[in-house]
Amino acid sequence: MNILKGICIAFAMYSKLWVPQFAWKEENMKYAIGFFPFVGAVLGVVFFGWNSLCAWWQLPDNVRAIGSVLVLVLISGGIHLDGFADTVDAISSYASREKRLEILKDPHIGAFGVIGLIVYFLGIYSAFCGISSKRQVVLATGIFFQSRIMSAIGVVTIRNAKGEGTLYAFQSPAHKHILRIWLLLLLLLSLGYYYFFGGLTKTGVIAGTGAVVYGYYLLMSKKRFGGITGDLAGYFLTLLEGIWLLEICIMAG
C-alpha cells in the first residue's frame, strides 16, 4: 500500500495527471522518487499517440511540433522548466554560492532565465519538426522515461545543497541503496530499448551524451551550489532531454 501511495505522490508532484492524494509521510516517501520515471513513460505514450495521429492525418510538421511541445509542457505542468529558468539565472549571476541559492528561491524570473527558455523552446521545436520518421518517433518516445531515470539517480546520489525543500522531502526518507539498484535496472532496460529500436551506434550516442551531461551536472552543482536542489534537478532533466531530442533529430531515421 505504501508503494501505491509513493506512485501517486510521484505523479501528483511531477505531473498534472489526476491521481489520489496522500500525505507525504516518511513511509509513503521511501520509494516515491523511484516511480518518477513512469511519469516520463506516460508522457512518451501520449507523445507517440499524438505523432501517430499527425502522421495519419498528414498534418504539417510545424503543427506536429507545436503539439509535441504542448504535450511536454501540459503533462509535466512546466515544473522542470521553472527549475531550468531559475538555474540559468543563478549560474549567469556569477555571484557567491549563498546568493545563487537565494536566486533559486526567488519566485521572479530574470533576463537570463527568459533567454534560456526561449533558446530551449526553439531547440525542442526544431527537434520535433525534424523527428518525422517512425523510427525517430519511437526513439524519442523513450527519451522522457530515460531522462527522468537519470534525474532520479541524481536525487539518490548527490547531496542536497540546503537540507530542506521539496526535493529534500523525497531525498531524506528514501531507501537510497534499494532505489539505486532499481534505477540502474530501469536504466539498463531503457538502453535495451534504444538498442532494440536504434542499434548499437544510436545507443552509444545516447548513453555517452547522458554520461557527459550527468558529469557536468554533478560537478557544476557541487562547485557552484554545494549540492543539488529541486531547481537544479529540473535544470538537468530539461537540458538532457533537449540535447537528446536534438540528437535523435540529427541522427538518420
N, C-alpha and C positions, 0 to 999 in steps of 0.2 A: 504493500500500500504506500509506503514511503517513497518507493521508486516511482510509482504513478504520480504522486504529488510532485516529485522532483521534475518529471517530464512536463507537467502542467506549469510549474514555476518557470522552467526554461523557456517554454513557448510564450507564456504571459509576459516575460521580461523582454524577450528578444524578437517578438513578432507582434503583429496586430491581429493575429488569428484568435478567435474566441476559444478559450479553454476555461474549465472550472478554476476558481481562485482558491489558493491555500495559503496559510500563514507561513512566513519564512522562518520556521523553527529549525533548529540545528539538525534534527533527524530528517527533515524534509530536504535539506540543502546538501547532504553528504555527496550525492551523485548528480545533482542538478546540472552542473556545467557539462557533464558527460553527455547530456542529451541536446546540448546546444547545436551540434552539427545537423541534427534532424530537422531543425528549422530550415537549414540550407537545403536539405533533401526535399522538403515540401516546396520551397521556393523554386528549386530546379524542376520539379514536376510541372509546376504552373508555367514556368518559362518554356519548357518543352511543348506543353499544350498550346500555348499562345503562338509559338513559332510554327507549329504544325498547322494550326488554323490559318495562319497567314500564308503558308505555302499552298494550302488547299484553296483558299480564296484568291490567291495570286495578288496579294496586296503589295504595294511598293515597299522597297527596302526601308525608306525613312519612316513609314508607318509602323512597320515591324520593329524597328529600332526604338522608336519612341515608346511603343507599348512595352518593350522589354525593360526599358529604364523605369517605367511606371510600375511594372511588376516588382522590380527590385526594391523600389522605394516604398510602395504601398504595403507590401507584406512585412518588410522589416520595420516599417514605421520611421525610417530615417535615423534610428538610434545610433548607428555606426557612423553615419555622415556627420552627426553632431560632434562626435569624438574626433573625427578626421579634421573638421574645421578648427576645433579648439586646439588640437595638437599642432596644426600648421601655424596657427597664431603664436603658440608658445615657443615652438622651435625657431620661428622667424624673429623673435624678440631679442635674442642674444643677451638675455637677462640672466640673473642668478637662478640657481635651482629653485629657491623658495618662490621667486617671482614667477617662474614658469609654472609652478604648481598652482599659484594663485590665478594665473591666466586660464588654466584648465577649468577652474571652478567658476570663472566669470561667465554669467549667462549670455553676455553680449558677444557678438561675433565681430572680429576685426577685419581690416582690409585684406590681410594675407589669407585669412580663412575663406573669405569670399572668392579671392583669386584661385585658391586651391580647389574649391568646389566647382568653379567654372571650368578649370582645366580637367578635373576629374570627369564631369558630365560630358564634356566634349570628347574625352578619351573613350568612355564606355559607349557613347552614342556612335562614334566612329567604329568601334569594335563590333557593336551589334549590327551595324549596317553591313559590315564585311563578313559576319558569320552567317553565311547563307546556305551552304551545302548541308545535307542531312547529317553527315559525319561531324562537321563542325558544331552543329547544334547539339548533338549527342555529347560531344566532349565538353562544351560549355555548360551543359546541364549539371555535370559533376563538379564544376568549379565552386558552386555555392556551398556544397557539402564539404569539400576539402578545405576551403578557406576557413570555415568555422572549426574544423578539426585542428588546424594549425593555431588558430586563435585560442582555443580551449587548452591546447598543450602549453601555450604561454602562460595561461592563467594558473595552471597547476605546477609550473616550473619556475617562473620568475617571481621574485619577491615583490610585494606590494610597496609602493612608494610612500604611502601615507598611513597604512594600518587602519583605514576606515573607508567608508563609501560603499557604493553598490557592488563594485567588483569584489571588495573585501568580504562582503556578505556571502559571496559564492566561494571565495578562496578559503576563508578561515575554517569552516566546518568540513571542507572537502576531504574525502579519503584519497589523498593525492597519489599514493602508491598504486592503489587499485585503478584510479582514473587514468594514470599514465599508461598502464598496461592496456586498458580499454581503448584509449585514444590512439595508441600505437597500432592496435589491431584494426581500428577504423581507418587509420592512415594507410596501412598495407592494403586493406580492401579497396580504398579509393584509387590507389596506384594500380591495383589489379584491373580496376575499371578502365583506366586510361590505357593500360597495356592491351586489354582485350579489344577496345574500340579504336585505339590510335596507333598501337605498335610501340616498339622499343624507343625510337627516336623521340616521339612526342612525349612519352612518359618520362624520358630522361630530361627533356627541356622543362617540363612541369616540375619535376622533383628538384632539379638543380636550381631553378628560379625560386622555388619555395624555400630551399635551404639558405640561399643568399639573402633573401628578403627577411627571413626569420633571424638570421645572424645580425643583419643591420638593426632590426627591431630590438634584439636583445642588448646589443652594445649601446645603441642610442638611448634606450630607456634607462639603462643603468648609469650611463655617463651624464646625461642631461637632467634626469629626473630622480635618480636613485632607486628606480624600480618602475613597475607599471601601475597604471590606473585604468579605470573603465574607458576614459577617453583615448588613452594610448592603445588599448586593445582594439577599439573601434577604428583607430587610425591604421593599425597594422592590417586588420581584416580588409578594410576598404582599399588600401594600397595594393595588397597582394591580389585581391580579386580583380582589380582593374588591370594590373600587369598581366595576369593570367589570361584574361579575356582578350587583351590586345595580342598576346602571343598566339592564341588559337585563331584569331582573325588573320594573322600574318602567315601562320603555317598552312600549307596547302590542304584543302579539304579532302 
